[in-house]
Amino acid sequence: MAMLPPYITELKLSQAFRDIPVPIEDCLRTNTNAETYIADDDQTSISDFVDNSSMVHQNGKTLIVANPHQSEFSLLQIDHKLIKRQGRRCDCAIINNHVFNFVEFKSNVHGYRQKDIDDAYHSAMEQLSVTIHLFRARLNTENIDLDKKRKVEAYMCTNPHFPHALATEMNYALQFKQFNNCPLYISNKMTI
């Protein structure tokens, strides 16, 4: 069994997800780079670290993680790795000693009608909400209050051609915070 980072062990993720066939350690990737790129693989639909010169990065389907202190953090692969069954959930999470950031990639918006754009927002917000509530509930069974242990945030990552409307995004972020008690950022950049 691989050694888990202390910030993962402290959260008791292995115990909280012991009924899942894939061990937590098989769903984790660690990194200490000052800047790291993460994307959802087109073939496997599993989030992973990618080379900054890859086509994924060029097409804007990438989350850029700035880690100025170069402290260790983990990428937790959630969708199609930790949780393989059908259902709504976000793609991955970024975890360290201070944050637990849930991430949903939305680079596949079909059309640019307002309905298509709203559907993308609603889908991402639902996937993030469901996953945040799932993790809070599972960790609570291990007497871990996620919000007391880490700053919880949610990120919706879009491609560069996704039409952004600041007022709409602010409204969605406010709704999300009221329902989930954590901020929603619609951005392809994160600083940890």
BAFI-3210 file (N, C-alpha, C; in Angstrom, 3 decimals, decimal comma, padded with zeros to 6 digits):
// residues 192
n [1|2|3|4|5|6|7|8|9|10|11|12|13|14|15|16|17|18|19|20|21|22|23|24|25|26|27|28|29|30|31|32|33|34|35|36|37|38|39|40|41|42|43|44|45|46|47|48|49|50|51|52|53|54|55|56|57|58|59|60|61|62|63|64|65|66|67|68|69|70|71|72|73|74|75|76|77|78|79|80|81|82|83|84|85|86|87|88|89|90|91|92|93|94|95|96|97|98|99|100|101|102|103|104|105|106|107|108|109|110|111|112|113|114|115|116|117|118|119|120|121|122|123|124|125|126|127|128|129|130|131|132|133|134|135|136|137|138|139|140|141|142|143|144|145|146|147|148|149|150|151|152|153|154|155|156|157|158|159|160|161|162|163|164|165|166|167|168|169|170|171|172|173|174|175|176|177|178|179|180|181|182|183|184|185|186|187|188|189|190|191|192]
n.u [000,839|000,581|002,099|000,170|-000,158|000,220|-001,800|-003,898|-004,314|-005,071|-007,653|-009,056|-009,891|-009,574|-010,900|-013,464|-014,274|-014,188|-015,834|-015,698|-014,528|-011,988|-008,966|-008,195|-005,527|-004,921|-006,201|-005,003|-002,721|000,341|002,038|004,497|005,165|005,681|003,919|001,237|-000,528|-003,767|-006,033|-009,042|-009,022|-009,682|-010,209|-010,408|-011,856|-010,863|-009,393|-006,127|-002,611|-001,103|001,179|002,442|002,652|000,941|-001,726|-004,130|-003,805|-003,411|-005,917|-007,422|-008,669|-007,865|-006,942|-005,062|-002,847|-001,515|001,165|002,763|004,430|005,447|004,579|003,574|000,783|-002,283|-003,915|-007,049|-008,600|-011,797|-014,297|-015,058|-012,965|-012,374|-015,102|-017,084|-019,610|-022,850|-024,158|-024,293|-021,415|-018,445|-015,353|-012,740|-010,578|-008,546|-006,218|-004,660|-002,772|-004,360|-006,550|-009,492|-010,400|-012,924|-013,400|-014,853|-014,836|-015,994|-015,926|-017,274|-019,529|-022,495|-023,247|-024,123|-026,358|-028,428|-029,770|-028,176|-025,825|-026,717|-027,504|-024,987|-023,817|-025,686|-025,445|-022,716|-022,753|-024,545|-023,166|-020,877|-022,073|-023,385|-021,165|-019,648|-021,446|-021,600|-018,925|-018,718|-020,695|-019,725|-017,213|-018,111|-019,147|-016,878|-016,328|-015,203|-015,171|-015,303|-015,297|-014,189|-011,665|-010,495|-010,334|-013,016|-013,675|-015,141|-014,673|-015,456|-014,384|-013,891|-013,802|-011,821|-013,550|-016,006|-018,860|-018,680|-020,537|-020,420|-022,313|-024,196|-022,562|-021,808|-024,274|-024,878|-022,715|-023,338|-025,785|-024,823|-023,036|-024,850|-026,317|-024,389|-022,512|-019,926|-017,522|-017,951|-015,943|-015,558|-013,384|-010,206|-007,970|-006,230|-005,021|-003,049]
n.v [-001,168|002,195|005,069|007,534|011,091|013,230|015,229|014,063|011,674|012,732|013,629|011,309|010,031|007,502|005,785|006,900|006,341|003,582|001,587|001,773|000,285|001,039|001,889|004,865|005,773|004,978|006,837|009,224|011,812|013,371|016,571|019,170|021,336|024,765|025,722|024,033|021,888|020,702|018,443|017,060|013,946|013,202|010,617|008,790|010,216|010,921|013,014|014,438|015,258|017,259|017,926|021,186|022,030|020,615|019,761|019,851|021,881|023,988|024,179|025,172|023,569|023,207|023,318|025,616|025,402|027,391|027,315|028,882|028,538|026,109|023,865|020,560|019,116|017,368|015,793|014,609|012,145|011,976|011,556|008,778|007,373|007,315|007,270|005,356|004,641|005,344|008,665|012,029|013,970|015,804|016,356|016,238|016,895|019,281|019,077|020,104|021,054|023,178|023,673|022,310|021,839|021,543|020,500|021,065|020,377|022,103|022,068|021,378|022,698|022,714|024,548|028,056|029,269|030,974|029,168|026,860|027,756|028,404|025,826|024,594|025,961|025,235|022,438|022,073|023,302|021,626|019,154|019,806|020,560|018,153|016,487|017,847|017,742|014,971|014,303|015,788|014,476|011,809|012,144|013,144|010,865|009,808|011,472|013,853|017,177|018,647|021,357|022,607|021,620|022,250|024,871|025,067|025,079|025,662|025,056|025,921|025,090|026,408|026,412|028,655|029,876|029,936|031,796|034,403|036,053|038,521|039,469|037,394|035,243|036,122|036,055|033,287|032,350|033,476|032,187|029,560|029,695|030,263|027,891|025,892|026,731|027,527|029,127|029,623|029,536|030,643|029,819|029,165|029,144|028,634|029,351|027,947]
n.w [000,000|-000,867|000,619|002,091|001,753|004,654|004,880|003,585|004,976|007,463|006,915|006,749|004,386|003,178|004,969|004,914|002,337|002,159|001,130|-001,565|-004,534|-005,578|-004,141|-002,271|-002,574|-005,165|-006,645|-006,401|-007,273|-006,774|-006,432|-006,659|-008,123|-009,168|-011,011|-012,426|-014,663|-015,284|-016,739|-018,125|-019,428|-022,808|-023,733|-021,515|-019,674|-017,218|-014,872|-014,922|-014,446|-016,942|-019,640|-020,087|-022,696|-024,199|-026,518|-025,226|-023,374|-025,135|-026,268|-024,247|-022,358|-019,798|-016,370|-014,645|-012,091|-009,729|-007,599|-005,589|-003,329|-003,693|-002,317|-001,358|-002,997|-003,738|-006,467|-006,623|-008,277|-009,206|-010,805|-012,791|-011,696|-008,694|-008,173|-010,017|-010,732|-012,257|-012,294|-010,960|-010,527|-009,726|-011,576|-010,360|-007,499|-005,786|-003,283|-000,283|002,636|003,326|001,600|-000,008|-002,973|-005,255|-008,624|-011,784|-015,159|-017,935|-020,914|-023,084|-024,212|-025,967|-028,533|-028,604|-027,719|-025,348|-023,684|-023,914|-022,727|-020,130|-019,380|-019,203|-017,022|-014,994|-015,005|-014,260|-011,729|-010,385|-010,454|-008,975|-006,517|-005,698|-005,340|-003,384|-001,214|-000,926|-000,154|002,226|003,767|003,837|005,090|007,477|008,678|009,676|011,701|010,830|010,090|007,216|006,465|008,649|008,670|006,192|003,725|001,697|-001,716|-004,972|-008,436|-011,717|-014,784|-017,961|-021,597|-023,685|-025,465|-024,379|-023,686|-021,462|-018,998|-016,829|-014,865|-014,849|-014,046|-011,517|-010,240|-010,356|-008,813|-006,330|-005,737|-005,598|-003,411|-001,345|-001,254|-000,908|000,914|000,225|-001,906|-005,471|-008,258|-011,510|-013,533|-015,066|-013,631|-010,619|-007,402|-004,948]
ca.u [000,000|001,358|001,994|-000,643|000,330|-000,439|-003,014|-004,951|-004,555|-005,791|-009,058|-009,633|-010,559|-009,593|-011,966|-014,756|-014,616|-013,714|-016,716|-015,428|-013,548|-010,667|-008,395|-007,911|-004,166|-004,899|-006,899|-004,247|-001,470|000,896|002,840|005,052|005,594|005,180|002,750|000,858|-001,680|-004,639|-007,093|-009,871|-008,616|-010,780|-010,477|-010,807|-012,650|-010,239|-008,523|-004,742|-001,630|-000,726|002,308|001,949|002,702|000,038|-002,869|-005,196|-003,547|-003,607|-007,347|-008,075|-009,408|-006,911|-006,884|-003,696|-002,723|-000,328|001,593|003,955|005,319|005,859|004,241|002,924|-000,675|-002,738|-005,050|-007,899|-009,390|-013,101|-015,178|-014,536|-011,826|-012,855|-016,529|-017,291|-021,029|-023,605|-024,613|-023,692|-020,289|-017,447|-014,249|-011,587|-010,379|-007,176|-006,184|-003,394|-002,991|-005,231|-007,733|-010,114|-011,047|-013,610|-013,244|-015,654|-014,489|-017,133|-015,363|-018,056|-020,818|-023,035|-023,938|-023,946|-027,645|-028,476|-030,182|-027,000|-024,901|-027,329|-027,425|-023,607|-023,684|-026,492|-024,848|-021,492|-023,114|-025,142|-022,107|-020,063|-022,887|-023,576|-019,889|-019,315|-022,316|-021,183|-017,688|-019,031|-021,442|-018,844|-016,221|-018,846|-019,267|-015,591|-016,202|-014,381|-015,921|-014,450|-015,211|-013,312|-010,314|-009,978|-011,143|-013,669|-014,012|-015,562|-014,208|-015,991|-013,393|-014,502|-012,853|-011,691|-014,620|-017,245|-019,252|-018,793|-021,319|-020,046|-023,493|-024,755|-021,651|-021,907|-025,552|-024,709|-021,784|-024,081|-026,708|-024,029|-022,545|-025,972|-026,738|-023,277|-021,651|-018,556|-017,517|-017,813|-015,135|-015,646|-012,021|-009,269|-006,762|-006,389|-003,803|-003,153]
ca.v [000,000|003,427|005,976|008,704|012,337|013,487|016,027|013,143|010,779|013,496|013,736|009,958|009,743|006,046|005,204|007,431|005,725|002,190|000,703|001,988|-000,736|001,577|002,561|006,295|005,997|004,777|007,981|010,425|012,192|014,484|017,485|020,312|022,353|026,127|025,825|022,699|021,868|019,541|018,371|015,863|013,208|012,996|009,194|008,104|011,150|010,997|014,189|014,122|016,273|017,245|018,767|022,521|022,286|019,689|020,339|020,106|023,225|024,941|024,310|025,795|022,600|022,933|024,113|025,980|025,507|028,128|026,826|029,717|028,047|024,785|022,865|019,390|019,023|016,172|015,758|013,446|011,829|011,555|010,988|007,641|006,745|007,006|006,956|004,899|004,376|006,416|009,713|013,352|014,263|016,628|015,604|016,013|017,859|019,647|019,031|020,257|021,311|024,333|023,726|021,153|022,519|020,664|021,031|020,503|020,894|022,280|022,539|020,752|023,368|022,463|025,729|029,281|029,851|031,227|027,927|025,976|028,334|028,192|024,390|024,299|026,451|024,417|021,104|022,154|023,599|020,421|018,166|020,273|020,485|016,753|015,947|018,495|017,184|013,578|014,281|016,244|013,415|010,657|012,519|013,304|009,534|009,581|012,604|014,894|018,299|019,107|022,818|023,040|021,140|022,855|025,864|024,357|025,933|024,962|025,680|025,518|025,446|026,457|026,675|030,099|030,383|029,953|033,193|034,774|037,249|038,762|039,552|036,040|034,433|036,581|035,547|031,852|032,176|033,804|031,062|028,397|029,912|030,143|026,492|024,984|027,343|027,670|029,934|029,052|030,344|030,229|030,211|028,101|029,361|028,443|029,507|027,210]
ca.w [000,000|-000,959|001,753|001,790|002,375|005,947|004,722|003,133|006,112|008,487|006,529|006,803|003,120|002,943|005,787|004,464|001,053|002,210|000,362|-002,986|-004,939|-005,880|-002,963|-002,422|-003,062|-006,618|-007,245|-006,050|-007,918|-006,000|-007,210|-005,916|-009,088|-008,983|-011,898|-012,869|-015,560|-015,095|-017,747|-018,177|-020,615|-023,764|-023,907|-020,273|-018,855|-015,902|-014,744|-014,592|-014,793|-018,353|-020,027|-020,420|-024,135|-024,884|-027,231|-024,252|-022,851|-026,229|-026,524|-023,110|-021,542|-018,733|-015,147|-014,290|-010,643|-009,277|-006,288|-005,420|-002,262|-004,140|-001,298|-001,939|-003,073|-004,440|-007,375|-006,364|-009,465|-008,686|-011,822|-013,561|-011,019|-007,347|-008,299|-011,398|-011,009|-012,896|-011,390|-011,088|-009,647|-010,413|-012,164|-009,489|-006,412|-005,448|-001,820|000,437|004,071|003,542|000,729|-000,665|-004,091|-006,190|-009,982|-012,875|-016,478|-018,846|-022,178|-024,151|-024,368|-027,297|-029,030|-027,839|-027,347|-023,915|-023,017|-023,851|-021,752|-018,810|-019,092|-018,791|-015,648|-014,088|-014,935|-013,450|-010,341|-009,804|-010,255|-007,852|-005,291|-005,318|-004,878|-002,113|-000,176|-000,736|000,626|003,588|004,459|004,079|006,098|008,733|009,298|010,342|012,630|010,213|009,526|006,124|006,454|009,741|008,366|004,962|003,023|000,597|-002,853|-006,184|-009,670|-013,015|-015,798|-019,290|-022,675|-023,897|-026,325|-023,618|-023,471|-020,055|-018,671|-015,441|-013,993|-014,756|-013,243|-010,125|-009,738|-010,128|-007,686|-005,112|-005,497|-005,216|-002,053|-000,419|-001,155|-000,575|001,924|-000,271|-003,125|-006,808|-009,163|-012,906|-013,896|-015,387|-012,830|-009,175|-006,615|-003,680]
c.u [000,891|001,096|001,199|-000,035|-000,427|-001,729|-004,183|-005,326|-005,388|-007,292|-009,801|-010,414|-010,641|-010,718|-013,339|-015,222|-014,181|-014,576|-016,529|-014,339|-012,129|-010,122|-008,062|-006,526|-004,042|-005,547|-006,161|-002,999|-000,936|001,833|003,368|005,478|004,979|003,968|002,485|-000,400|-002,451|-005,728|-007,854|-009,550|-009,821|-011,162|-011,054|-011,767|-012,146|-009,287|-007,116|-003,853|-001,291|000,457|001,776|001,986|001,725|-001,094|-004,016|-005,039|-003,821|-005,091|-008,107|-008,882|-008,609|-007,113|-005,412|-003,664|-001,407|-000,046|002,884|004,927|005,872|005,675|003,485|001,411|-001,026|-003,901|-005,805|-008,794|-010,723|-013,922|-014,443|-013,311|-012,245|-014,306|-016,812|-018,764|-021,678|-024,027|-023,843|-022,576|-019,293|-016,253|-013,124|-011,582|-008,883|-007,141|-004,761|-003,714|-004,034|-006,539|-008,220|-010,969|-011,613|-013,616|-014,166|-015,239|-015,746|-016,608|-016,174|-019,438|-021,266|-023,856|-023,737|-025,269|-027,650|-028,856|-028,996|-026,014|-025,429|-027,273|-026,023|-023,376|-024,423|-025,910|-023,606|-021,824|-023,726|-024,064|-021,216|-020,826|-023,030|-022,290|-019,479|-020,155|-021,972|-019,931|-017,939|-019,726|-020,540|-017,800|-016,879|-019,024|-017,987|-015,299|-015,228|-015,322|-015,018|-014,245|-014,369|-011,862|-009,668|-010,910|-011,700|-014,072|-014,414|-015,115|-014,914|-015,004|-014,039|-013,426|-012,845|-012,807|-015,968|-017,632|-019,473|-019,590|-021,134|-021,248|-024,108|-023,880|-021,687|-023,193|-025,462|-023,794|-022,479|-025,056|-025,951|-023,552|-023,659|-026,366|-025,637|-022,333|-020,174|-018,600|-017,394|-017,016|-015,288|-014,361|-011,193|-007,956|-007,109|-005,031|-003,997|-002,020]
c.v [001,241|004,300|007,212|009,942|012,606|014,293|015,208|012,212|011,473|013,598|012,397|009,610|008,244|005,375|005,649|006,785|004,255|001,224|000,855|000,996|-000,220|002,286|004,022|006,527|005,796|005,942|009,291|010,577|013,370|015,310|018,592|021,441|023,716|026,393|024,457|022,798|020,571|019,597|017,066|015,158|012,922|011,529|008,542|008,916|011,210|012,194|013,762|015,310|016,131|018,178|020,122|022,831|021,405|020,431|020,634|021,516|024,267|025,184|024,861|024,861|022,248|023,870|024,365|026,198|026,204|027,722|027,578|029,235|026,658|023,732|021,719|019,541|017,769|016,486|014,482|013,249|011,232|010,836|009,937|006,984|006,346|006,558|006,626|004,695|005,582|007,446|010,992|013,515|015,100|015,754|015,272|017,025|018,078|019,801|019,299|020,504|022,383|024,292|022,345|021,765|021,502|021,311|020,288|021,188|020,958|022,877|022,042|021,381|023,185|023,663|026,919|030,017|030,023|029,972|026,968|026,447|028,119|026,726|024,003|024,755|025,534|023,019|021,111|022,390|022,376|019,378|018,545|020,139|019,062|016,189|016,552|017,904|015,723|013,501|014,749|015,142|012,226|010,963|012,697|011,955|009,148|010,700|013,668|015,944|018,942|020,617|023,376|022,652|021,862|023,972|025,153|025,371|025,058|025,761|025,069|026,013|025,354|026,661|028,174|030,704|030,415|031,412|033,493|036,064|037,483|038,779|038,171|035,171|034,838|036,067|034,051|031,588|032,461|032,684|029,842|028,526|029,763|028,685|025,585|025,502|027,313|028,448|029,085|030,033|029,779|030,717|028,977|028,259|029,275|028,657|028,799|027,603]
c.w [000,000|000,265|001,328|002,421|003,672|005,823|004,166|004,286|007,181|008,181|006,559|005,531|002,841|003,714|005,285|003,163|001,012|001,403|-001,151|-003,406|-005,191|-004,640|-003,271|-003,022|-004,574|-007,366|-007,012|-006,900|-007,119|-006,874|-006,300|-006,856|-008,780|-009,862|-012,496|-013,713|-015,370|-016,150|-017,586|-019,492|-021,519|-023,902|-022,649|-019,413|-017,413|-015,895|-014,351|-014,921|-016,271|-018,559|-020,471|-021,907|-024,915|-025,593|-026,278|-023,709|-023,927|-026,495|-025,324|-022,241|-020,296|-017,555|-014,853|-012,782|-010,320|-007,837|-005,922|-004,340|-002,573|-003,043|-001,963|-001,910|-003,849|-005,354|-007,041|-007,577|-009,009|-009,758|-012,646|-012,930|-009,608|-007,406|-009,759|-011,741|-011,671|-011,861|-011,604|-010,067|-010,436|-010,819|-011,185|-008,353|-006,229|-003,928|-001,330|001,905|004,335|002,766|000,320|-001,757|-005,079|-007,570|-010,947|-014,175|-017,328|-020,136|-023,368|-024,298|-025,809|-027,739|-028,115|-027,630|-025,837|-023,138|-022,868|-022,789|-020,333|-018,407|-018,607|-017,351|-014,673|-013,916|-014,045|-011,984|-009,659|-009,507|-009,071|-006,537|-004,789|-004,724|-003,535|-000,985|000,115|000,143|002,058|004,379|004,787|005,145|007,460|009,442|010,030|011,349|012,136|009,625|008,472|006,166|007,602|009,472|007,181|004,490|001,793|-000,477|-004,029|-007,401|-010,872|-014,054|-017,176|-020,350|-022,983|-024,748|-025,613|-023,350|-021,992|-019,922|-017,181|-014,504|-013,787|-013,852|-011,775|-009,487|-009,439|-008,931|-006,362|-004,748|-004,980|-003,773|-001,026|-000,201|-000,602|000,495|001,520|-001,574|-004,394|-007,644|-010,565|-013,547|-014,238|-014,643|-011,346|-008,524|-005,297|-002,742]
res [m|a|m|l|p|p|y|i|t|e|l|k|l|s|q|a|f|r|d|i|p|v|p|i|e|d|c|l|r|t|n|t|n|a|e|t|y|i|a|d|d|d|q|t|s|i|s|d|f|v|d|n|s|s|m|v|h|q|n|g|k|t|l|i|v|a|n|p|h|q|s|e|f|s|l|l|q|i|d|h|k|l|i|k|r|q|g|r|r|c|d|c|a|i|i|n|n|h|v|f|n|f|v|e|f|k|s|n|v|h|g|y|r|q|k|d|i|d|d|a|y|h|s|a|m|e|q|l|s|v|t|i|h|l|f|r|a|r|l|n|t|e|n|i|d|l|d|k|k|r|k|v|e|a|y|m|c|t|n|p|h|f|p|h|a|l|a|t|e|m|n|y|a|l|q|f|k|q|f|n|n|c|p|l|y|i|s|n|k|m|t|i]
***
